[in-house]
Each structure stands twice: as structure tokens, then as C-alpha cells.
Amino acid sequence: MELLSGAEMVVRALRDQGVKYIYGYPGGALLHLYDAIFQQDEVEHILVRHEQAATHMADAYARATGKAGVALVTSGPGATNAVTGIATAYMDSIPMVVITGQVMSHLIGEDAFQETDMIGISRPIVKHSFSIQRPEEIPEVIRKAFHIAESGRPGPVVVDIPKDMTTPTDRFQYEFPADVKLRSYNPVTKGHSGQIKKAFDMLMSAKRPVIYTGGGVIMGDASAELIELAQALNFPVTNTLMGLGGYPGTDRQFIGMLGMHGSYEANMAMHHSDLILAVGARFDDRVTNATEKFCPTAKIIHIDVDPASISKTIRADVPIVGAAKLVLEDMIQLLKGTKKSVDQAALASWWKQIDEWRERHGGRFLTDSELMKPQQVIEMLSKVTNGDAYVCSDVGQHQMFAAQYYKFNKPNRWINSGGLGTMGFGLPAAMGVKLNFPDADVACVTGEGSIQMNIQELSTCKQYDMPVKIICLNNQSLGMVRQWQDMNYESRHSQSYMKSLPDFVKLVESYGHVGIKVDKYSDLEAAMIEAFSLKDRLVFMDIAVDPHEHVYPMQVPRGTMRDMWLSKTERT
Amino acid sequence: MRHIISVLLENEPGALSRVVGLFSQRNFNIETLTVAPTDDDTLSRLTVTTVGDDRVVEQITKQLNKLIDVVKVVDLTEGEHIERELMMIKFKASGAYRAEVKRTADIFRGQIIDITPNTYTVQLVGSSAKLDAFIDALGTTNVIEVVRSGVSGIARGEKVLSL
């Protein structure tokens, strides 16, 4: 058997795990490891310009593929810079393995140079973490890290490696374990058949049902099963922000996103429903509005792989612990084997009601001003890319507009920081996707605020030739903050205005990329077609949009699902 | 309602901090906490007493179960169980008060484990309520120091918490 150093074992174990790219930034504690990376060419390292970007690249790869991405950062500041990215992945249940360098074991606890207690700092934002105690355990720990990150409810795992665990002269027998078993970790995937039967009977007798699905359908690879079940039942489907693409956005049965900025028809349907089938969604506060007023007439079936998500904020009448894919499959089998049918008359009148709601307020915005509306830009993006692009969003109004107006027909194409709401996520996320899907259209939908939080990565894009398309909705203000200030603080725009924006076109040109400025809607289509036709170039579209626009609908705080502002002057 | 939650935990570095961290992170309350290795030296047994309604306690047990280092969790208060806590309590004791401490300790089946001319140290084992009652019986005026171990618990009958 071959003898490898700890550093070589890390790289070899990543290779044996099937990792193609790792995203990282070197430093003192990682020098042995970087030397081992240099001496092989099976695992390619992408050098970012800030560790946060490395974590978002790894995260976005995971969101697009379902497999854990890998980030590599040094001890101390390298590790702390990765914290935002780890928290982002944790909040959205994204599998990721973050390898952090650590000072030599004998220095731990002595406030050594670039020492930080990364296991401690990351503890509340990881699914699990490991600190390497002996070099021999490296292959097994890495195998376990991937297993934990990717199974059950996915999440980030930190592996902290003291420098002396990677010493080149200390060599050990290397063997990559084929399988790992943890006696304390066996996530349930198969749902309880009795509970599924009970839920199925409720589905069959529902009169005003809604299927409400979240990120669990995307990361749980359950989109096909969801489509099959929903279409066989002819039930309306709404997706959470994390669940978009789980059900085709252009299908008649899709009633839009729900929640704070959900569609009128989705929020109305939820409020008036008599049965909610929740799949891989967690009744987050951005969905439910006031929990005590949530959907007063609805019974709730809740399918989730994480038992702790069930009945956490909203009590489930029928809890089903299991993987979305397997539970939905079981429901499809029950449906195929039953002679019962749903109440067609009730369902027809439910659809009539939903269509009326859709007719009244569905996906509408005013185009009365001279200025371009951000919604128009997203609609154009959807048109130019045929609803087929990977859309990697930053955080703010543009994110909500992208969620509302881009028609996602496939899962894993909408890449955004839903739970943590991390500004600066979009560009590195787009890079992570583009690198792994070089032939796909990859757009970063951003604003002039968010893009500046990781704009240094334009340099990484140049180095590795990552021709993403940056769609910057430039409203010269922190739009979502400004909207809340308009609505709740009598338009006192405290610190939400950006007075010193760079000339983005010149800025990206200085990095060797292409910049296009668009001021008029009439120029938008041609400019966007041009941007996407430049297959080999990163294009930054600096698009001037109406700074006064708000995102609507918007739920009225502490109200029910159906209490919404529909425009600046209209509410339900 | 007060709950006694017993946890079997991998005897790994950092495992305890994950449990303690979970309670503060999720805003759960800890009244007492004890932890020690078991007969199987790869496992620790941890006992937490907490106060919360059913919804909170359900979340506590579910979130504990989610920790990778947690092998098993049981809410002992859901069934018949025995709880014990150890207290060592030091009194300023002179004159007639010495006899009163001794008499009360006897009634509570406590033992005097250390004596000086001016102090008595009493050891007492029982439920938390019994320890509270002992302090109430003697009053706090002459108490100099109290050390309590926190609660340990075990299910009655044949039920066991093991692998």
C-alpha cells in the first residue's frame, strides 16, 4: 500500500470522493496542503480573491448539482472570512465541505499567529465539524464529512486540520473507505406507510387543496415525483423562494411563489385552503406571516427529511418524516392503486376561484413612468434565455423580482441565498455554476449594492475564464431597505442611498471584461441578446432602473397570508 | 413543566459544547446539566433539566437528536423514573444551632461530612425538591456555601437507555 503524507491524503481523498474543483485561498497553515495540490492535476484548485467567494462557489455548485462543493481556507482570517458562506449554506441546507487550516496542534490555545477556534466559531452554523487529531484518520474523516453533508437534511461540514497533520515527511498508509457508518447518525428516508396512507386519504377528500413545496424538493431531487403527483391530482402548486423550479413555472397549475412577496393567488389560495401538502418546506417566517393567523381552515400534511422542521412553527396534522422523493413516490403508488377519485366538482370550483384571483392581480406591475422597471428587465432575461438559464441572485429587490418574474421550468436553476439573505452571494455563485456547466447560460442578477460586496471576484473570472453575465439592476440605492423606509419610516432614507457609485463599465473593462450600459427599455432586448451572444466573455450589464419601484405584493406585517399590499396605494 | 432529558453522547472532543451551544443558540433554558462517561468509555451520559411547554420540549429533543454526536435522547419525565441530585451544604454552626443542623440532617437522611468548631458540612442526596426542602427547613441565614451536582436520572423498571 502507498504511503502518503497527511497533505497528500487530503487531496487524494477529495479525488476519490469524485471532487473535480476546490475553491480556496492559501495561507501559512495550508502550505503543506497547497504543495500537495501543486504536485498533482486531478483535483483543480480555483484561486478566489476573498474566502467568502470560495464558500459561495462551492455552495452554488452544490445547489446546481446536489453534490457537496469543497472550499479550502487557511486558519484565522481565512477561516473567519468563510463564516458567512458557511452560514449561508447552513440556512439553506446546502451540502458543503469546508476544509480549514489550523495552527500546529501544540500551539492550539496559545493565541498563536493566525489561530482561531474555528470549530467553536462555526459550531452553530454547521451540520457537523471535525478536528483532525491524527493524520491517519484523514481519509475516513473526509469520507464521513461528505456523507454527513450530503445525506438526510444536507448542510455544511467543517474539517479543521492542524498544520502538523499534513507534514510532508510523516507518511502513512492510505486507504479510502468504501463506505462509512455512524452509529449515531442514520437519517430516516422512507416515510411511515401508515402516515402516508392517512395523508393520501386526506388528499383524496380535499376540496380546496394546495401543494406547498420548498428547497427539499430541489435538493432532494424530487421534482419529477412532485410534477407527476400534482398533475395526476390536478392540485395547485406554490413554491417557496428556495423551491422555485421544483414545479415548472409556466405550467397552469403553478400559482407562483408564496409568502411575503408571494403572488396574490398563491397567498389567497393558501389562506382559503382546506388542505396543505407541505413538501420539503419549513414554514419559515417569510412564508407564514403571523403564525397564529396562518391558514385558519387548513389541515396540514408535512413531509420533511428533518423531524425538527416538522411542527416547529406550524403544527402538522399529519407529520411524515422522510425524503421527499420517496414519500411522493409512495403517494403516487397509492394513487395508481386506488379506485377513489378526488372531488372533481369541488376542485373545479376551487380552480375557478384561483383563476379569478390570478386574473385580478396576477404578476402585474405599472409601467407608467419613463424609467425602466426592474420587472421588465427580468422578464426580458427570461425571454432571451428561454427560461433556461442558471439564475444566480444576490439579495434585495432584484432577488424578489427575479423570483417573481423569471419562469423557472427546471429545478436547480435558481441559485439564491434564501435563508441568510447574503449580499455578495450572486457573483461567486454564478462563477461556481459556470465553471461546472461551461456551456450553460449563467446569469448573475444583482444590484449595484450587492455586486460591490464581492466585486473583487471579477479578477478570478478573468483568471479562469468564467464568462458569466452580470445583470445589474442599478437603482442607485439599497432598494429593499429603501422600500421598508418608504413604507415604515416616512421615506427617511437612512444610509440606503449610494452617492459614489463607480462607472461599472469602465470598472469591468479594467478587469478585461465587457461592460454595457443600458438606460432605455427600447435598447434592452438588443443589448441583452448581444451580451448572451458573447459566449466567451464576461459581460456586465449596468441597467438603470426606476429607483422608486417597490416589490409587490407584500404581506402586511403580523397579518394573515392574505393581508397584502398590492401596490403603493392598494391593499387587500 | 419541568423535564429531565437524558442523552447518550459520543465521548468525542467538543461533543458537550455542541449540546450546550444548542441550548443557547435556540434559546432553550437549562436548569441543571450533568455529564460523565458511562461503563462504555466511548459514550457519555448527559442529563439536562429544563422547563418548557410541550412544543418547546419536543423541539429540544428533536434538535438534540439532530446533533451528529448524540446517539440517543429520552425525556425521562414521560415515564416512571428516579431522579437524584447530590448537595453539599456548609453552615455556620455554633451553639444550639449545631444540634438543629444535625437533627434536620438526620430527618432528611443527610450526613455530616465535615466539621470545624464553627461549621458543619452536610451531604444530602435526593430529588431536587428534597434538597430544596432541606434548605427551606433550616433557612438560609446560616448557609455559607451550597454545591449541587445537578440532576441525574434513570427510568424505573426494565426500560434502559443504551445502544
Boltz contact constraints between the chains, C-beta under 6 A:
constraints:
  - contact:
      token1: [A, 119]
      token2: [B, 14]
      max_distance: 6.0
  - contact:
      token1: [A, 123]
      token2: [B, 21]
      max_distance: 6.0
  - contact:
      token1: [A, 124]
      token2: [B, 25]
      max_distance: 6.0
  - contact:
      token1: [A, 128]
      token2: [B, 68]
      max_distance: 6.0
  - contact:
      token1: [A, 184]
      token2: [B, 10]
      max_distance: 6.0
  - contact:
      token1: [A, 184]
      token2: [B, 71]
      max_distance: 6.0
  - contact:
      token1: [A, 185]
      token2: [B, 68]
      max_distance: 6.0
  - contact:
      token1: [A, 307]
      token2: [B, 62]
      max_distance: 6.0
  - contact:
      token1: [A, 308]
      token2: [B, 62]
      max_distance: 6.0
  - contact:
      token1: [A, 308]
      token2: [B, 63]
      max_distance: 6.0
  - contact:
      token1: [A, 308]
      token2: [B, 66]
      max_distance: 6.0
